[in-house]
């Protein structure tokens, strides 16, 4: 008789857990400059290999090389470095404020600053981003007032969202930043729908969707890909693969496809991977994809390969599920340090200038923080009025809400 063995499941496990030695030896890093830059109207079938490589511009000597280089001038590179330093400084101050009880919750961008900051300067005013909670670089680089961000985090009386959103879930139509949703995955569908609407109305604006590696397992991701594939709207779809969801390594959501970018192949969508810690590479790919969308060539899927150096949020302790040394061992390095060294190599920056710039930005952030905290923080100072909960729901407030508001004393 044939013995029938019990069935079993494959449960992927990360190679490194707390107490293990971090090992990225299986992580293949292509040489900077070796991935070709195709024309914006390239047939998706002709560039399928780009979903398995990584577009890089900065080499081991921090030099910009290859066909994706030279999309930014020196002044723009310096401004990009300032944006990243500002975001990291802002994060550090707000994380400390959360620990001090001045706000209930915070999410930082440590190690991922290049992605939002570089991508934003490749877009035009009026384009709409549909972000997750780790793309505040889009706001920093887009000139959104830092005081507005802090007021929203502190939920004080000057919070532009009137206390209706969790801290860090910003929203600004004027700055092309759609309201962040805590239900991850929804923004991918929304970006495709917005882009379809832009095309239907004959507008010139494009949309960008953002999702994390973990949320690609949500059905909204696949629904967005179907609509993007079918209608070819002007949208750039971004997957930020920072190796970890809140406590689950990226292999769980990725499955057996090899890379997240490769998922685009089944939908006929051009798909590329980019070094998410290389400011120049992120900008070059963002510019290429946005030009494709604007020229009527449809969607592009971009996988930004990066690493979440900090915790998932202020509520998370990453030492519970990954090795403490893993962040330092990440082979693509630190985005700020890499751009800084590139600028020094160009002779337009120095360690002394960098230190002065860091101090100046810190002084600026502290000054804005004092201004925001003078208005109010969580549990202290001026809070949004309870009257606000009745506003903004209907164009004309119905009688039952008018009555409830009056009964509440407002």
C-alpha positions, 0 to 999 in steps of 0.5 A, spaced: 500 500 500 502 507 498 503 511 504 499 517 504 503 523 508 500 528 512 499 535 508 503 541 510 504 548 509 510 552 507 510 558 512 516 563 510 521 565 515 526 571 515 533 569 515 534 573 521 531 573 528 533 577 535 539 574 537 541 572 530 547 574 526 544 579 520 546 576 513 544 579 507 549 575 503 543 573 498 541 580 497 543 581 490 545 588 488 547 590 481 552 595 480 550 602 479 549 605 472 548 598 469 540 598 468 538 601 462 534 607 461 528 605 456 524 610 452 518 612 456 513 609 451 517 602 452 513 596 451 512 592 458 514 586 454 521 589 452 523 591 459 520 585 464 527 584 466 527 591 470 522 588 475 528 583 477 534 588 477 535 595 481 536 601 478 542 605 482 545 611 480 550 612 486 556 607 486 561 605 491 565 611 491 558 616 491 559 618 484 553 618 479 554 614 474 550 611 468 543 612 464 539 614 470 544 620 472 544 627 471 536 629 472 538 634 478 543 640 478 547 641 484 542 646 487 537 641 486 541 636 490 543 640 495 535 642 496 534 635 496 539 633 502 536 639 506 529 636 505 531 629 508 535 632 514 529 636 515 524 630 515 529 626 519 530 632 524 522 633 525 521 625 526 526 625 532 523 631 535 516 628 534 518 621 537 520 625 543 514 629 544 510 622 543 514 619 549 513 626 553 505 625 552 504 631 548 501 626 542 498 619 542 502 616 536 507 617 531 510 614 525 517 616 523 521 615 516 528 613 519 532 610 513 526 612 508 527 619 507 529 619 500 523 616 497 518 621 498 523 627 498 526 625 491 519 623 488 515 629 490 520 634 486 519 630 480 512 631 480 508 638 478 503 642 482 496 639 482 498 632 481 495 628 487 499 623 491 495 617 495 500 616 500 501 611 506 503 614 513 510 614 511 510 619 505 511 625 509 517 627 505 512 629 499 509 634 504 516 637 506 519 637 499 512 640 497 513 646 501 507 644 506 508 648 512 511 645 518 507 648 523 501 645 520 504 638 520 505 639 528 498 642 529 495 636 526 500 631 530 498 635 537 491 635 535 490 642 538 485 648 536 489 650 529 489 642 527 487 643 520 483 637 520 480 639 527 482 633 531 478 628 526 484 624 524 490 620 528 496 624 529 500 624 522 494 622 518 495 629 514 491 631 508 492 637 504 488 638 497 492 644 495 499 640 496 497 634 492 496 630 499 490 626 499 487 624 506 491 618 509 487 612 511 488 607 516 485 602 512 491 600 508 491 598 501 485 603 500 489 609 497 491 604 491 484 604 488 483 611 490 489 613 486 487 609 480 480 612 480 482 619 481 487 618 475 481 615 471 477 621 473 483 626 470 483 622 464 476 622 463 475 630 464 481 631 459 486 634 465 493 634 465 494 632 472 497 625 474 496 621 480 501 617 484 499 611 489 503 608 495 503 602 498 507 598 503 510 591 502 505 588 507 499 591 504 500 588 497 497 582 500 490 586 501 485 585 495 485 593 494 492 592 491 490 587 486 483 591 484 487 597 483 492 593 478 486 590 474 483 597 473 490 600 472 491 595 467 485 595 463 484 603 463 491 605 463 490 611 467 495 616 468 498 613 475 504 611 478 503 606 483 509 605 488 510 599 493 515 601 498 519 595 500 522 596 507 523 589 508 518 589 514 510 590 515 509 591 523 512 585 525 512 580 519 518 580 514 516 582 507 517 574 504 510 573 507 506 578 503 511 577 497 509 570 496 513 566 491 513 571 485 521 573 487 520 581 487 514 585 488 515 589 482 514 582 478 507 582 480 506 587 475 507 582 469 501 579 470 497 585 469 501 587 463 504 594 467 511 596 466 514 594 472 521 597 475 525 596 482 529 602 484 534 603 490 530 607 495 536 609 499 539 613 493 536 620 492 538 620 485 535 614 483 529 615 486 528 622 482 530 619 476 525 613 476 520 618 478 521 623 473 521 617 468 514 614 470 511 621 471 513 622 464 510 616 461 503 617 465 503 624 462 504 622 455 499 617 455 502 611 456 499 609 462 501 606 469 508 604 471 509 600 478 515 602 482 518 597 487 522 602 492 527 597 495 529 600 502 529 598 509 525 601 515 531 603 520 526 604 526 520 601 529 513 601 525 510 606 529 511 609 536 507 603 539 512 598 536 518 595 539 522 592 533 527 588 537 522 583 539 522 580 532 528 582 528 536 582 530 538 589 533 544 589 528 540 588 522 539 596 520 546 597 521 548 591 516 543 593 511 547 593 504 544 600 501 546 604 506 543 611 509 540 615 504 542 622 507 549 619 508 550 617 501 547 624 498 552 628 503 558 624 500 556 625 493 555 632 494 562 632 498 565 629 492 562 634 487 566 639 491 560 643 493 559 640 500 563 639 506 562 636 513 563 643 516 557 645 512 553 639 513 554 640 521 552 647 520 546 645 516 544 640 521 544 645 526 540 650 522 535 645 521 534 643 528 533 650 530 528 651 525 524 645 527 525 647 535 522 654 533 516 651 530 515 646 535 515 651 540 510 655 536 505 649 536 506 647 543 504 654 545 497 653 542 496 646 545 498 639 545 495 633 547 491 634 554 494 641 554 492 648 551 487 649 546 483 644 543 479 643 537 472 645 539 467 639 539 462 644 535 467 641 529 464 634 529 458 637 526 461 640 521 464 638 514 459 632 513 453 635 509 453 641 505 447 643 508 447 641 515 440 637 516 435 639 522 437 633 526 444 635 527 443 642 528 438 640 534 444 635 536 449 641 536 444 645 540 443 640 545 451 639 546 451 647 547 454 649 540 
